[in-house]
Amino acid sequence: NTAQTLKVKMNFSRKKGRAAASLAAVAVLFVAISTLYTTSNYNSHLEMLRSSQRALSNIEPLNEIAAVTVTDDAAPIDPQRPYGKCEIPRTSFANHPVETLYQPAFPGSGSRMTYELVSALTGMTISNDHNYAVDPNVRKRVVSVKTHYPNRNGISLEKYDEDFHGALLVIRNPIKAIPSFFNFWYERINHLENHSIRAPTEDWIAFRDANLNEQLKSWAHHMDYWLNKYSKDRSKLLVLPYEYLTDDARGPATALKLAAFLDSAEGVNVVKPEDVACIWHRSVKYMDEGEDVEGHSVRVGSTATPYTQAQFDQIRSTLQKQKWKYKNDPEVFKIMDQYMRHINHSW
């Protein structure tokens, strides 16, 4: 059968007031991309369209649906490149003023991964909180600033708040984030390359037993700080669950949502919408035609990070408190509920 394709005209808004419309167009484009990578018949495409829309409605409600035209003039899709071809742009500082974004994440929640995706989507340099605080040449010249604040590994940039358009808050289930942070810490204290090795299970257990309570409090406090900071204008905050970004089904749509949010900041330009899925695949999946992308490293070692029953209950209790604390924020409420379900299934 001839490959079907969906042609969607979409233009990312570069003005603050049009972010909601951009998200609706973004969702429709992902439906197009999802359908583009199949070679089934017309009826199958219609079912794909419907199921994709249902899946996307679980990520972000769609306020409007763009006109979609089905045609028969597409070239067959290369199965070796299901996300298409794309180039990761070389990053540089902006030569014009930029509305910078905070990029906070609790340690172990994918801040490096998000760093690479954001820079690939924009071709712009990203700073960290320490450099932003001491180097005036960085200010208003970077797309985002990576920070772990208010965790003790970060520093406050509140006095520069006027420089910032909003924040990209990356969150991750603490049952995974805390062991990931410990792997980073283990590498650091043993003078090993970042993202090169996982800590031995016995070292993890010793850290877990001594620090889990403190780590859970820090995880919740980090989340509270950023949600409260933008509680009066939630449109300035994009919550990015690590689990959505890394998921094969949700990842491209989440990357498109991220691209729309980035594009809403003055002075920030993103790649063409049709390139976003490919950029996501190369940046987040760390793969390019089966080969590791240069500059990435993959941790080796045991993936076992066991918890006791009491510790499972402690994590579950923390998530329950966060879930009901944000009962009036449907997005966060849903994410916390999903994290709790994961823990229930894990035990």
Secondary structure, DSSP 8 states (H G I E B T S, - for coil): ----EEE-------SGGGHHHHHHHHHHHHHHHHHHT----HHHHHHHHHHHHHHHHTTS--S-----EEES------TT-TT--------B--SS---EEEEEB-TTSSHHHHHHHHHHHH-B-EEEHHHHHH-TTTTTSSSEEEE-TTSTTS---GGGGGGEEEEEEEE--HHHHHHHHHHHHHHHHTT--TTSB---HHHHHHHHHHHHHHHHHHHHHHHHHHHHHTTT-GGGEEEEEHHHHT-TTTHHHHHHHHHHHHHTSTT-----GGGHHHHHHHHHS-EETTEE-TT----BS-------HHHHHHHHHHHHHHHHHTTT-HHHHHHHHHHHHHHHHH-
